[in-house]
Amino acid sequence: MKKSLVGVVTSAKAAKTLTVKVERLVQHPVFNKYMRRQTVVYAHDEKREAREGDQVEVVETRPLSKTKCWRLLRVVRSDRSRAS
């Protein structure tokens, strides 16, 4: 089973590469409050179907470049309505 993450596209300017921000909740070890933490991953988008602001699901894959080891699985929610 390959890992899959859901996040928001923060940049789609590079050719066939997306920058996806994935948020998670982590409990503080002392104060027991939940904090938001974020991870930035680079994903391969062969068909260039995702745009900035879209919520996407990415899946783990073999290394495609120095930093890119995820690929776009599907666009969960499109942000086309706010783009205009």
N, C-alpha and C positions, 0 to 999 in steps of 0.2 A: 504494500500500500504506500502510495506516495503522499506526502503532505500536501494539503491545500489550504490556502489562506484567502480571506475576503478582505479587501481594502479599497481605498479610494485612489483614483489616478490623480497624481499631482502634476505630472508633466508627460506630454505625448509629443514633444518637439523632435526628439531624435528619430532617425529612420528605423522603424520596426522595433523600437524599444520604449517601454513604459516605465515610469517611476511610480510605484504604488506604495502608499502609506498604510500600514497595517497597525491598528490600535488594539491594545489588550489591557485588561485590568489586573493589577498586581497588588497584593495585600502587603502593607508595610509591616516589617517584622516586629517593631516595638509598639507602634501606635494602633495597629490593626485597622487602619483606614485603607480604603481602596484607592489606588492612584492609577491614572491613565499613563501608559507607556506606549511609545510608538516605534515601529521599525520600518525602515525604508528598504524596499527590495526592487530590483530591476527585472522586468519581465519582457519576454519576446512576444511581439504581436505581429505575426507574419502578414495578416490581411489588413492591418491598420484599422481595425474596427472600433477600438476604444478611444475615447477622447477625454480631455481633462475634466474632472468632476464626476465621471462615471464610477459606479461601484462595480468592481470586477472580482472574479475568482481566479486565482493563479495556482498553478500546480508545479511541484518540484520536478526538475528535469536535469539532464546532464549539463555540465558547464558549457555554455555557448560562447562565452567570452571571459575576460578577467573577472568581471563583477556580475555577470548575468547567468543565473542558474534557475530561473523560473520561466514559465511560459503561460500565456493567457489561455484559460480554459473557457470562460464565458463572461459575457457582460451581464451582471445581475440586474442592475438598474441603470438605465441610460439617463443622461442629464441634457438631452437635446432641447427640451422645452425652455430651459433657462438660458440657453446659448444665444438666443436672438434678442 
